[in-house]
Amino acid sequence: MSAYQEFLEEKQKLDAYISRQFRIHSVVENLSGATIELVHPGGESAVLQLLSADARKYMSNLVVKQLASSGWNDAG
């Protein structure tokens, strides 16, 4: 499988959770990839493994957007 195809599959999985209103709760990175814990407001949780560097970069952008929408680090 090409690196781009791997990225697309991981992105689609992550987007599917985000579209169902899951939020990224924790991220554990290692040399092999990242393990993402997602939590739904209703209490359901899921774990997703991201292996491609592009998917991990995409997830990082989602974390920043999630933090910005929650008002994290607002001045004042």
All heavy atoms as a GROMACS GRO file, in nm:
protein
  590
    1MET      N    1   0.085  -0.117   0.000
    1MET     CA    2   0.000   0.000   0.000
    1MET      C    3   0.090   0.124   0.000
    1MET      O    4   0.190   0.129   0.070
    1MET     CB    5  -0.090  -0.003   0.125
    1MET     CG    6  -0.174   0.120   0.139
    1MET     SD    7  -0.275   0.134   0.289
    1MET     CE    8  -0.317  -0.028   0.334
    2SER      N    9   0.050   0.223  -0.076
    2SER     CA   10   0.130   0.344  -0.081
    2SER      C   11   0.112   0.425   0.048
    2SER      O   12   0.012   0.411   0.119
    2SER     CB   13   0.089   0.430  -0.201
    2SER     OG   14  -0.036   0.491  -0.178
    3ALA      N   15   0.210   0.509   0.075
    3ALA     CA   16   0.202   0.594   0.195
    3ALA      C   17   0.081   0.684   0.190
    3ALA      O   18   0.015   0.708   0.291
    3ALA     CB   19   0.331   0.675   0.209
    4TYR      N   20   0.049   0.734   0.071
    4TYR     CA   21  -0.068   0.823   0.057
    4TYR      C   22  -0.197   0.746   0.085
    4TYR      O   23  -0.287   0.797   0.152
    4TYR     CB   24  -0.071   0.885  -0.083
    4TYR     CG   25  -0.187   0.981  -0.101
    4TYR    CD1   26  -0.191   1.102  -0.032
    4TYR    CD2   27  -0.293   0.949  -0.185
    4TYR    CE1   28  -0.297   1.189  -0.047
    4TYR    CE2   29  -0.398   1.036  -0.201
    4TYR     CZ   30  -0.400   1.156  -0.132
    4TYR     OH   31  -0.507   1.242  -0.146
    5GLN      N   32  -0.206   0.624   0.036
    5GLN     CA   33  -0.326   0.542   0.060
    5GLN      C   34  -0.342   0.512   0.209
    5GLN      O   35  -0.452   0.516   0.263
    5GLN     CB   36  -0.317   0.412  -0.022
    5GLN     CG   37  -0.447   0.338  -0.029
    5GLN     CD   38  -0.555   0.415  -0.102
    5GLN    OE1   39  -0.528   0.491  -0.194
    5GLN    NE2   40  -0.678   0.397  -0.062
    6GLU      N   41  -0.230   0.484   0.276
    6GLU     CA   42  -0.234   0.459   0.421
    6GLU      C   43  -0.283   0.583   0.495
    6GLU      O   44  -0.368   0.575   0.584
    6GLU     CB   45  -0.095   0.420   0.471
    6GLU     CG   46  -0.090   0.389   0.619
    6GLU     CD   47   0.050   0.352   0.666
    6GLU    OE1   48   0.147   0.369   0.591
    6GLU    OE2   49   0.060   0.306   0.781
    7PHE      N   50  -0.233   0.700   0.454
    7PHE     CA   51  -0.279   0.826   0.513
    7PHE      C   52  -0.429   0.844   0.493
    7PHE      O   53  -0.501   0.879   0.588
    7PHE     CB   54  -0.203   0.945   0.453
    7PHE     CG   55  -0.273   1.076   0.471
    7PHE    CD1   56  -0.286   1.134   0.596
    7PHE    CD2   57  -0.327   1.143   0.362
    7PHE    CE1   58  -0.352   1.255   0.613
    7PHE    CE2   59  -0.392   1.263   0.377
    7PHE     CZ   60  -0.405   1.319   0.503
    8LEU      N   61  -0.478   0.822   0.371
    8LEU     CA   62  -0.621   0.840   0.344
    8LEU      C   63  -0.708   0.750   0.431
    8LEU      O   64  -0.810   0.795   0.484
    8LEU     CB   65  -0.651   0.814   0.196
    8LEU     CG   66  -0.608   0.921   0.098
    8LEU    CD1   67  -0.646   0.880  -0.044
    8LEU    CD2   68  -0.670   1.055   0.132
    9GLU      N   69  -0.667   0.626   0.448
    9GLU     CA   70  -0.745   0.533   0.530
    9GLU      C   71  -0.747   0.577   0.676
    9GLU      O   72  -0.852   0.575   0.741
    9GLU     CB   73  -0.689   0.391   0.518
    9GLU     CG   74  -0.719   0.328   0.385
    9GLU     CD   75  -0.669   0.185   0.375
    9GLU    OE1   76  -0.634   0.126   0.479
    9GLU    OE2   77  -0.665   0.134   0.261
   10GLU      N   78  -0.632   0.619   0.728
   10GLU     CA   79  -0.627   0.664   0.867
   10GLU      C   80  -0.705   0.793   0.885
   10GLU      O   81  -0.776   0.811   0.985
   10GLU     CB   82  -0.482   0.680   0.912
   10GLU     CG   83  -0.410   0.548   0.921
   10GLU     CD   84  -0.264   0.558   0.960
   10GLU    OE1   85  -0.206   0.670   0.953
   10GLU    OE2   86  -0.208   0.455   0.998
   11LYS      N   87  -0.696   0.884   0.789
   11LYS     CA   88  -0.771   1.010   0.794
   11LYS      C   89  -0.921   0.984   0.793
   11LYS      O   90  -0.996   1.044   0.870
   11LYS     CB   91  -0.732   1.100   0.676
   11LYS     CG   92  -0.804   1.233   0.673
   11LYS     CD   93  -0.766   1.311   0.549
   11LYS     CE   94  -0.836   1.444   0.540
   11LYS     NZ   95  -0.981   1.436   0.530
   12GLN      N   96  -0.966   0.893   0.708
   12GLN     CA   97  -1.108   0.860   0.700
   12GLN      C   98  -1.160   0.803   0.832
   12GLN      O   99  -1.269   0.836   0.877
   12GLN     CB  100  -1.136   0.763   0.586
   12GLN     CG  101  -1.122   0.828   0.449
   12GLN     CD  102  -1.129   0.728   0.336
   12GLN    OE1  103  -1.122   0.606   0.356
   12GLN    NE2  104  -1.141   0.779   0.214
   13LYS      N  105  -1.080   0.717   0.895
   13LYS     CA  106  -1.120   0.661   1.025
   13LYS      C  107  -1.133   0.771   1.129
   13LYS      O  108  -1.231   0.776   1.204
   13LYS     CB  109  -1.019   0.556   1.072
   13LYS     CG  110  -1.022   0.428   0.995
   13LYS     CD  111  -0.915   0.333   1.043
   13LYS     CE  112  -0.905   0.209   0.957
   13LYS     NZ  113  -0.796   0.120   1.002
   14LEU      N  114  -1.034   0.860   1.134
   14LEU     CA  115  -1.036   0.970   1.230
   14LEU      C  116  -1.153   1.064   1.202
   14LEU      O  117  -1.226   1.102   1.293
   14LEU     CB  118  -0.903   1.044   1.228
   14LEU     CG  119  -0.881   1.153   1.331
   14LEU    CD1  120  -0.904   1.102   1.473
   14LEU    CD2  121  -0.740   1.209   1.318
   15ASP      N  122  -1.174   1.098   1.076
   15ASP     CA  123  -1.285   1.187   1.039
   15ASP      C  124  -1.420   1.126   1.074
   15ASP      O  125  -1.513   1.198   1.112
   15ASP     CB  126  -1.280   1.220   0.890
   15ASP     CG  127  -1.172   1.320   0.855
   15ASP    OD1  128  -1.121   1.388   0.946
   15ASP    OD2  129  -1.138   1.329   0.735
   16ALA      N  130  -1.432   0.994   1.063
   16ALA     CA  131  -1.558   0.928   1.096
   16ALA      C  132  -1.590   0.947   1.245
   16ALA      O  133  -1.705   0.974   1.281
   16ALA     CB  134  -1.550   0.779   1.062
   17TYR      N  135  -1.489   0.934   1.330
   17TYR     CA  136  -1.512   0.957   1.473
   17TYR      C  137  -1.545   1.104   1.501
   17TYR      O  138  -1.638   1.135   1.576
   17TYR     CB  139  -1.390   0.915   1.556
   17TYR     CG  140  -1.379   0.767   1.577
   17TYR    CD1  141  -1.279   0.692   1.516
   17TYR    CD2  142  -1.469   0.700   1.660
   17TYR    CE1  143  -1.269   0.556   1.536
   17TYR    CE2  144  -1.460   0.564   1.680
   17TYR     CZ  145  -1.360   0.492   1.618
   17TYR     OH  146  -1.351   0.357   1.638
   18ILE      N  147  -1.471   1.195   1.439
   18ILE     CA  148  -1.494   1.338   1.462
   18ILE      C  149  -1.634   1.377   1.415
   18ILE      O  150  -1.703   1.455   1.481
   18ILE     CB  151  -1.386   1.422   1.390
   18ILE    CG1  152  -1.247   1.390   1.447
   18ILE    CG2  153  -1.416   1.571   1.400
   18ILE    CD1  154  -1.228   1.420   1.595
   19SER      N  155  -1.680   1.322   1.303
   19SER     CA  156  -1.814   1.354   1.253
   19SER      C  157  -1.923   1.303   1.346
   19SER      O  158  -2.034   1.356   1.346
   19SER     CB  159  -1.834   1.298   1.112
   19SER     OG  160  -1.843   1.158   1.115
   20ARG      N  161  -1.890   1.202   1.428
   20ARG     CA  162  -1.985   1.150   1.526
   20ARG      C  163  -1.969   1.220   1.661
   20ARG      O  164  -2.018   1.173   1.762
   20ARG     CB  165  -1.966   0.999   1.543
   20ARG     CG  166  -2.005   0.922   1.418
   20ARG     CD  167  -1.981   0.772   1.428
   20ARG     NE  168  -2.014   0.715   1.557
   20ARG     CZ  169  -1.949   0.613   1.612
   20ARG    NH1  170  -1.846   0.558   1.549
   20ARG    NH2  171  -1.985   0.565   1.729
   21GLN      N  172  -1.900   1.333   1.662
   21GLN     CA  173  -1.880   1.421   1.778
   21GLN      C  174  -1.788   1.363   1.885
   21GLN      O  175  -1.794   1.404   2.000
   21GLN     CB  176  -2.015   1.462   1.837
   21GLN     CG  177  -2.100   1.540   1.740
   21GLN     CD  178  -2.231   1.583   1.801
   21GLN    OE1  179  -2.267   1.543   1.912
   21GLN    NE2  180  -2.303   1.665   1.728
   22PHE      N  181  -1.702   1.269   1.846
   22PHE     CA  182  -1.598   1.225   1.938
   22PHE      C  183  -1.495   1.336   1.947
   22PHE      O  184  -1.474   1.412   1.854
   22PHE     CB  185  -1.530   1.097   1.886
   22PHE     CG  186  -1.603   0.971   1.919
   22PHE    CD1  187  -1.715   0.934   1.846
   22PHE    CD2  188  -1.560   0.888   2.020
   22PHE    CE1  189  -1.782   0.817   1.874
   22PHE    CE2  190  -1.626   0.770   2.050
   22PHE     CZ  191  -1.738   0.735   1.976
   23ARG      N  192  -1.430   1.347   2.061
   23ARG     CA  193  -1.324   1.445   2.081
   23ARG      C  194  -1.196   1.371   2.119
   23ARG      O  195  -1.201   1.267   2.184
   23ARG     CB  196  -1.362   1.545   2.190
   23ARG     CG  197  -1.484   1.627   2.146
   23ARG     CD  198  -1.523   1.740   2.233
   23ARG     NE  199  -1.420   1.832   2.271
   23ARG     CZ  200  -1.386   1.942   2.203
   23ARG    NH1  201  -1.445   1.971   2.091
   23ARG    NH2  202  -1.295   2.024   2.250
   24ILE      N  203  -1.085   1.425   2.077
   24ILE     CA  204  -0.956   1.364   2.108
   24ILE      C  205  -0.927   1.390   2.255
   24ILE      O  206  -0.924   1.504   2.300
   24ILE     CB  207  -0.846   1.420   2.017
   24ILE    CG1  208  -0.878   1.386   1.872
   24ILE    CG2  209  -0.710   1.366   2.059
   24ILE    CD1  210  -0.793   1.458   1.770
   25HIS      N  211  -0.912   1.282   2.331
   25HIS     CA  212  -0.893   1.292   2.475
   25HIS      C  213  -0.746   1.281   2.514
   25HIS      O  214  -0.697   1.354   2.599
   25HIS     CB  215  -0.975   1.184   2.545
   25HIS     CG  216  -0.966   1.189   2.694
   25HIS    ND1  217  -0.881   1.108   2.765
   25HIS    CD2  218  -1.029   1.266   2.784
   25HIS    CE1  219  -0.893   1.135   2.893
   25HIS    NE2  220  -0.982   1.231   2.907
   26SER      N  221  -0.675   1.187   2.450
   26SER     CA  222  -0.533   1.172   2.479
   26SER      C  223  -0.459   1.117   2.359
   26SER      O  224  -0.518   1.051   2.273
   26SER     CB  225  -0.510   1.082   2.601
   26SER     OG  226  -0.546   0.949   2.570
   27VAL      N  227  -0.331   1.148   2.353
   27VAL     CA  228  -0.244   1.102   2.245
   27VAL      C  229  -0.116   1.050   2.307
   27VAL      O  230  -0.053   1.119   2.388
   27VAL     CB  231  -0.210   1.218   2.148
   27VAL    CG1  232  -0.117   1.170   2.038
   27VAL    CG2  233  -0.336   1.280   2.090
   28VAL      N  234  -0.078   0.930   2.269
   28VAL     CA  235   0.050   0.872   2.312
   28VAL      C  236   0.128   0.841   2.185
   28VAL      O  237   0.083   0.761   2.103
   28VAL     CB  238   0.030   0.745   2.397
   28VAL    CG1  239   0.164   0.683   2.432
   28VAL    CG2  240  -0.051   0.775   2.521
   29GLU      N  241   0.242   0.907   2.169
   29GLU     CA  242   0.325   0.886   2.051
   29GLU      C  243   0.447   0.802   2.086
   29GLU      O  244   0.499   0.812   2.196
   29GLU     CB  245   0.369   1.021   1.993
   29GLU     CG  246   0.253   1.101   1.940
   29GLU     CD  247   0.285   1.173   1.812
   29GLU    OE1  248   0.369   1.121   1.734
   29GLU    OE2  249   0.227   1.278   1.790
   30ASN      N  250   0.488   0.721   1.990
   30ASN     CA  251   0.613   0.647   2.003
   30ASN      C  252   0.677   0.640   1.865
   30ASN      O  253   0.629   0.704   1.771
   30ASN     CB  254   0.589   0.509   2.065
   30ASN     CG  255   0.493   0.426   1.984
   30ASN    OD1  256   0.493   0.429   1.862
   30ASN    ND2  257   0.410   0.348   2.052
   31LEU      N  258   0.783   0.565   1.850
   31LEU     CA  259   0.852   0.560   1.723
   31LEU      C  260   0.770   0.494   1.612
   31LEU      O  261   0.796   0.516   1.494
   31LEU     CB  262   0.986   0.487   1.739
   31LEU     CG  263   1.088   0.555   1.831
   31LEU    CD1  264   1.210   0.468   1.847
   31LEU    CD2  265   1.125   0.692   1.778
   32SER      N  266   0.671   0.415   1.650
   32SER     CA  267   0.589   0.344   1.551
   32SER      C  268   0.469   0.425   1.504
   32SER      O  269   0.414   0.396   1.398
   32SER     CB  270   0.539   0.213   1.609
   32SER     OG  271   0.646   0.132   1.645
   33GLY      N  272   0.424   0.520   1.583
   33GLY     CA  273   0.305   0.596   1.546
   33GLY      C  274   0.244   0.662   1.667
   33GLY      O  275   0.314   0.697   1.762
   34ALA      N  276   0.113   0.677   1.663
   34ALA     CA  277   0.042   0.742   1.774
   34ALA      C  278  -0.084   0.662   1.806
   34ALA      O  279  -0.152   0.613   1.716
   34ALA     CB  280   0.006   0.885   1.736
   35THR      N  281  -0.112   0.651   1.934
   35THR     CA  282  -0.235   0.590   1.981
   35THR      C  283  -0.324   0.702   2.032
   35THR      O  284  -0.284   0.778   2.121
   35THR     CB  285  -0.207   0.488   2.093
   35THR    OG1  286  -0.116   0.390   2.042
   35THR    CG2  287  -0.334   0.420   2.138
   36ILE      N  288  -0.443   0.715   1.974
   36ILE     CA  289  -0.535   0.822   2.005
   36ILE      C  290  -0.653   0.766   2.082
   36ILE      O  291  -0.714   0.668   2.039
   36ILE     CB  292  -0.589   0.888   1.875
   36ILE    CG1  293  -0.481   0.912   1.772
   36ILE    CG2  294  -0.671   1.012   1.906
   36ILE    CD1  295  -0.368   0.997   1.818
   37GLU      N  296  -0.684   0.827   2.195
   37GLU     CA  297  -0.806   0.791   2.267
   37GLU      C  298  -0.908   0.899   2.238
   37GLU      O  299  -0.882   1.018   2.258
   37GLU     CB  300  -0.783   0.780   2.417
   37GLU     CG  301  -0.909   0.741   2.491
   37GLU     CD  302  -0.894   0.742   2.643
   37GLU    OE1  303  -0.789   0.786   2.692
   37GLU    OE2  304  -0.989   0.701   2.708
   38LEU      N  305  -1.024   0.857   2.189
   38LEU     CA  306  -1.133   0.949   2.158
   38LEU      C  307  -1.248   0.922   2.253
   38LEU      O  308  -1.275   0.807   2.288
   38LEU     CB  309  -1.179   0.929   2.013
   38LEU     CG  310  -1.070   0.951   1.909
   38LEU    CD1  311  -1.047   0.824   1.830
   38LEU    CD2  312  -1.105   1.065   1.819
   39VAL      N  313  -1.317   1.029   2.294
   39VAL     CA  314  -1.428   1.015   2.387
   39VAL      C  315  -1.548   1.091   2.332
   39VAL      O  316  -1.536   1.204   2.285
   39VAL     CB  317  -1.389   1.070   2.527
   39VAL    CG1  318  -1.506   1.063   2.622
   39VAL    CG2  319  -1.271   0.993   2.582
   40HIS      N  320  -1.664   1.026   2.340
   40HIS     CA  321  -1.790   1.087   2.298
   40HIS      C  322  -1.855   1.150   2.420
   40HIS      O  323  -1.842   1.097   2.531
   40HIS     CB  324  -1.880   0.979   2.237
   40HIS     CG  325  -2.001   1.034   2.171
   40HIS    ND1  326  -2.118   1.058   2.239
   40HIS    CD2  327  -2.022   1.071   2.042
   40HIS    CE1  328  -2.207   1.107   2.154
   40HIS    NE2  329  -2.150   1.117   2.035
   41PRO      N  330  -1.925   1.262   2.403
   41PRO     CA  331  -1.992   1.324   2.519
   41PRO      C  332  -2.087   1.228   2.592
   41PRO      O  333  -2.113   1.245   2.711
   41PRO     CB  334  -2.069   1.441   2.457
   41PRO     CG  335  -1.996   1.473   2.332
   41PRO     CD  336  -1.941   1.343   2.283
   42GLY      N  337  -2.138   1.128   2.522
   42GLY     CA  338  -2.227   1.031   2.584
   42GLY      C  339  -2.156   0.927   2.668
   42GLY      O  340  -2.219   0.841   2.729
   43GLY      N  341  -2.022   0.930   2.669
   43GLY     CA  342  -1.946   0.837   2.752
   43GLY      C  343  -1.874   0.728   2.676
   43GLY      O  344  -1.786   0.663   2.731
   44GLU      N  345  -1.910   0.706   2.551
   44GLU     CA  346  -1.843   0.603   2.471
   44GLU      C  347  -1.699   0.646   2.442
   44GLU      O  348  -1.670   0.764   2.427
   44GLU     CB  349  -1.920   0.586   2.339
   44GLU     CG  350  -1.868   0.476   2.251
   44GLU     CD  351  -1.946   0.466   2.120
   44GLU    OE1  352  -2.047   0.536   2.102
   44GLU    OE2  353  -1.902   0.387   2.036
   45SER      N  354  -1.608   0.549   2.435
   45SER     CA  355  -1.470   0.581   2.403
   45SER      C  356  -1.420   0.485   2.295
   45SER      O  357  -1.476   0.378   2.274
   45SER     CB  358  -1.381   0.575   2.526
   45SER     OG  359  -1.375   0.444   2.576
   46ALA      N  360  -1.315   0.526   2.227
   46ALA     CA  361  -1.255   0.446   2.121
   46ALA      C  362  -1.105   0.474   2.119
   46ALA      O  363  -1.060   0.579   2.162
   46ALA     CB  364  -1.317   0.480   1.987
   47VAL      N  365  -1.031   0.378   2.067
   47VAL     CA  366  -0.886   0.392   2.053
   47VAL      C  367  -0.853   0.371   1.906
   47VAL      O  368  -0.903   0.278   1.842
   47VAL     CB  369  -0.811   0.291   2.141
   47VAL    CG1  370  -0.662   0.297   2.115
   47VAL    CG2  371  -0.842   0.315   2.287
   48LEU      N  372  -0.769   0.460   1.853
   48LEU     CA  373  -0.730   0.454   1.713
   48LEU      C  374  -0.579   0.463   1.703
   48LEU      O  375  -0.517   0.545   1.772
   48LEU     CB  376  -0.796   0.571   1.638
   48LEU     CG  377  -0.778   0.580   1.488
   48LEU    CD1  378  -0.836   0.458   1.419
   48LEU    CD2  379  -0.847   0.706   1.436
   49GLN      N  380  -0.521   0.378   1.621
   49GLN     CA  381  -0.376   0.378   1.600
   49GLN      C  382  -0.346   0.447   1.467
   49GLN      O  383  -0.400   0.408   1.364
   49GLN     CB  384  -0.324   0.234   1.597
   49GLN     CG  385  -0.175   0.221   1.580
   49GLN     CD  386  -0.100   0.251   1.708
   49GLN    OE1  387  -0.149   0.229   1.816
   49GLN    NE2  388   0.021   0.300   1.694
   50LEU      N  389  -0.262   0.551   1.470
   50LEU     CA  390  -0.220   0.620   1.348
   50LEU      C  391  -0.072   0.590   1.326
   50LEU      O  392   0.011   0.619   1.412
   50LEU     CB  393  -0.240   0.772   1.362
   50LEU     CG  394  -0.383   0.819   1.389
   50LEU    CD1  395  -0.385   0.970   1.404
   50LEU    CD2  396  -0.477   0.773   1.280
   51LEU      N  397  -0.041   0.533   1.211
   51LEU     CA  398   0.096   0.495   1.181
   51LEU      C  399   0.166   0.592   1.086
   51LEU      O  400   0.286   0.610   1.094
   51LEU     CB  401   0.099   0.353   1.123
   51LEU     CG  402   0.039   0.245   1.212
   51LEU    CD1  403   0.040   0.110   1.140
   51LEU    CD2  404   0.111   0.236   1.344
   52SER      N  405   0.090   0.654   0.997
   52SER     CA  406   0.154   0.742   0.898
   52SER      C  407   0.182   0.880   0.957
   52SER      O  408   0.105   0.932   1.037
   52SER     CB  409   0.066   0.755   0.773
   52SER     OG  410  -0.046   0.835   0.799
   53ALA      N  411   0.292   0.937   0.916
   53ALA     CA  412   0.331   1.069   0.965
   53ALA      C  413   0.228   1.175   0.924
   53ALA      O  414   0.196   1.264   1.002
   53ALA     CB  415   0.468   1.107   0.912
   54ASP      N  416   0.175   1.163   0.803
   54ASP     CA  417   0.077   1.261   0.757
   54ASP      C  418  -0.052   1.254   0.839
   54ASP      O  419  -0.112   1.358   0.869
   54ASP     CB  420   0.047   1.241   0.608
   54ASP     CG  421   0.161   1.285   0.520
   54ASP    OD1  422   0.234   1.379   0.558
   54ASP    OD2  423   0.178   1.228   0.411
   55ALA      N  424  -0.095   1.135   0.877
   55ALA     CA  425  -0.214   1.122   0.960
   55ALA      C  426  -0.190   1.180   1.099
   55ALA      O  427  -0.278   1.243   1.158
   55ALA     CB  428  -0.256   0.976   0.970
   56ARG      N  429  -0.069   1.164   1.151
   56ARG     CA  430  -0.037   1.222   1.282
   56ARG      C  431  -0.034   1.374   1.274
   56ARG      O  432  -0.079   1.443   1.365
   56ARG     CB  433   0.095   1.165   1.334
   56ARG     CG  434   0.086   1.016   1.364
   56ARG     CD  435   0.204   0.962   1.441
   56ARG     NE  436   0.333   1.005   1.391
   56ARG     CZ  437   0.416   0.929   1.320
   56ARG    NH1  438   0.382   0.806   1.290
   56ARG    NH2  439   0.532   0.975   1.281
   57LYS      N  440   0.017   1.429   1.164
   57LYS     CA  441   0.015   1.575   1.146
   57LYS      C  442  -0.128   1.624   1.134
   57LYS      O  443  -0.163   1.727   1.193
   57LYS     CB  444   0.094   1.615   1.021
   57LYS     CG  445   0.244   1.605   1.038
   57LYS     CD  446   0.318   1.663   0.920
   57LYS     CE  447   0.336   1.558   0.814
   57LYS     NZ  448   0.419   1.602   0.701
   58TYR      N  449  -0.212   1.551   1.062
   58TYR     CA  450  -0.353   1.587   1.048
   58TYR      C  451  -0.422   1.586   1.185
   58TYR      O  452  -0.497   1.678   1.219
   58TYR     CB  453  -0.421   1.489   0.952
   58TYR     CG  454  -0.568   1.513   0.934
   58TYR    CD1  455  -0.615   1.622   0.862
   58TYR    CD2  456  -0.662   1.425   0.989
   58TYR    CE1  457  -0.751   1.644   0.846
   58TYR    CE2  458  -0.797   1.447   0.973
   58TYR     CZ  459  -0.840   1.556   0.901
   58TYR     OH  460  -0.976   1.577   0.886
   59MET      N  461  -0.395   1.483   1.264
   59MET     CA  462  -0.452   1.473   1.398
   59MET      C  463  -0.407   1.590   1.485
   59MET      O  464  -0.486   1.646   1.561
   59MET     CB  465  -0.411   1.339   1.461
   59MET     CG  466  -0.459   1.317   1.603
   59MET     SD  467  -0.347   1.379   1.732
   59MET     CE  468  -0.192   1.307   1.687
   60SER      N  469  -0.282   1.630   1.473
   60SER     CA  470  -0.231   1.745   1.550
   60SER      C  471  -0.309   1.872   1.517
   60SER      O  472  -0.342   1.950   1.607
   60SER     CB  473  -0.083   1.767   1.523
   60SER     OG  474  -0.008   1.656   1.564
   61ASN      N  475  -0.340   1.891   1.391
   61ASN     CA  476  -0.421   2.006   1.351
   61ASN      C  477  -0.561   1.998   1.411
   61ASN      O  478  -0.617   2.100   1.451
   61ASN     CB  479  -0.429   2.018   1.199
   61ASN     CG  480  -0.302   2.071   1.140
   61ASN    OD1  481  -0.250   2.172   1.186
   61ASN    ND2  482  -0.251   2.005   1.039
   62LEU      N  483  -0.617   1.879   1.416
   62LEU     CA  484  -0.749   1.862   1.479
   62LEU      C  485  -0.744   1.896   1.627
   62LEU      O  486  -0.837   1.956   1.681
   62LEU     CB  487  -0.802   1.720   1.458
   62LEU     CG  488  -0.840   1.682   1.316
   62LEU    CD1  489  -0.883   1.535   1.312
   62LEU    CD2  490  -0.950   1.771   1.262
   63VAL      N  491  -0.636   1.858   1.694
   63VAL     CA  492  -0.621   1.889   1.837
   63VAL      C  493  -0.617   2.041   1.856
   63VAL      O  494  -0.684   2.095   1.945
   63VAL     CB  495  -0.495   1.822   1.897
   63VAL    CG1  496  -0.465   1.876   2.036
   63VAL    CG2  497  -0.512   1.672   1.900
   64VAL      N  498  -0.542   2.110   1.773
   64VAL     CA  499  -0.533   2.256   1.783
   64VAL      C  500  -0.671   2.319   1.761
   64VAL      O  501  -0.713   2.408   1.837
   64VAL     CB  502  -0.429   2.312   1.684
   64VAL    CG1  503  -0.436   2.464   1.676
   64VAL    CG2  504  -0.290   2.268   1.724
   65LYS      N  505  -0.744   2.274   1.660
   65LYS     CA  506  -0.880   2.326   1.634
   65LYS      C  507  -0.972   2.296   1.752
   65LYS      O  508  -1.053   2.380   1.791
   65LYS     CB  509  -0.938   2.265   1.507
   65LYS     CG  510  -0.875   2.316   1.381
   65LYS     CD  511  -0.936   2.248   1.261
   65LYS     CE  512  -0.863   2.287   1.134
   65LYS     NZ  513  -0.917   2.217   1.017
   66GLN      N  514  -0.960   2.176   1.807
   66GLN     CA  515  -1.043   2.138   1.921
   66GLN      C  516  -1.015   2.227   2.041
   66GLN      O  517  -1.106   2.273   2.108
   66GLN     CB  518  -1.015   1.991   1.955
   66GLN     CG  519  -1.095   1.934   2.067
   66GLN     CD  520  -1.067   1.785   2.087
   66GLN    OE1  521  -1.089   1.705   1.998
   66GLN    NE2  522  -1.012   1.751   2.202
   67LEU      N  523  -0.888   2.253   2.068
   67LEU     CA  524  -0.851   2.341   2.179
   67LEU      C  525  -0.898   2.484   2.155
   67LEU      O  526  -0.948   2.550   2.246
   67LEU     CB  527  -0.700   2.338   2.201
   67LEU     CG  528  -0.644   2.209   2.261
   67LEU    CD1  529  -0.491   2.211   2.257
   67LEU    CD2  530  -0.695   2.188   2.402
   68ALA      N  531  -0.885   2.531   2.032
   68ALA     CA  532  -0.928   2.668   2.000
   68ALA      C  533  -1.079   2.683   2.015
   68ALA      O  534  -1.126   2.784   2.066
   68ALA     CB  535  -0.885   2.704   1.858
   69SER      N  536  -1.154   2.582   1.975
   69SER     CA  537  -1.300   2.590   1.985
   69SER      C  538  -1.348   2.578   2.130
   69SER      O  539  -1.458   2.622   2.162
   69SER     CB  540  -1.366   2.483   1.900
   69SER     OG  541  -1.346   2.355   1.955
   70SER      N  542  -1.265   2.522   2.216
   70SER     CA  543  -1.304   2.509   2.357
   70SER      C  544  -1.267   2.633   2.438
   70SER      O  545  -1.298   2.642   2.556
   70SER     CB  546  -1.239   2.386   2.420
   70SER     OG  547  -1.100   2.407   2.435
   71GLY      N  548  -1.200   2.728   2.372
   71GLY     CA  549  -1.162   2.851   2.441
   71GLY      C  550  -1.036   2.838   2.522
   71GLY      O  551  -1.004   2.924   2.603
   72TRP      N  552  -0.961   2.731   2.498
   72TRP     CA  553  -0.837   2.709   2.570
   72TRP      C  554  -0.740   2.821   2.541
   72TRP      O  555  -0.724   2.865   2.428
   72TRP     CB  556  -0.776   2.575   2.530
   72TRP     CG  557  -0.647   2.545   2.598
   72TRP    CD1  558  -0.630   2.502   2.725
   72TRP    CD2  559  -0.515   2.555   2.541
   72TRP    NE1  560  -0.498   2.484   2.751
   72TRP    CE2  561  -0.424   2.516   2.641
   72TRP    CE3  562  -0.465   2.593   2.419
   72TRP    CZ2  563  -0.288   2.514   2.622
   72TRP    CZ3  564  -0.330   2.592   2.399
   72TRP    CH2  565  -0.241   2.553   2.499
   73ASN      N  566  -0.675   2.870   2.643
   73ASN     CA  567  -0.570   2.972   2.633
   73ASN      C  568  -0.621   3.105   2.581
   73ASN      O  569  -0.549   3.178   2.515
   73ASN     CB  570  -0.455   2.921   2.545
   73ASN     CG  571  -0.325   2.992   2.578
   73ASN    OD1  572  -0.312   3.056   2.683
   73ASN    ND2  573  -0.229   2.982   2.490
   74ASP      N  574  -0.749   3.137   2.608
   74ASP     CA  575  -0.800   3.269   2.572
   74ASP      C  576  -0.739   3.372   2.665
   74ASP      O  577  -0.729   3.352   2.787
   74ASP     CB  578  -0.952   3.275   2.586
   74ASP     CG  579  -1.022   3.215   2.466
   74ASP    OD1  580  -0.955   3.196   2.362
   74ASP    OD2  581  -1.144   3.188   2.474
   75ALA      N  582  -0.699   3.482   2.610
   75ALA     CA  583  -0.645   3.592   2.693
   75ALA      C  584  -0.761   3.665   2.757
   75ALA      O  585  -0.854   3.708   2.690
   75ALA     CB  586  -0.562   3.687   2.606
   76GLY      N  587  -0.755   3.681   2.886
   76GLY     CA  588  -0.855   3.760   2.956
   76GLY      C  589  -0.956   3.677   3.017
   76GLY      O  590  -1.049   3.694   3.071
   0.00000   0.00000   0.00000
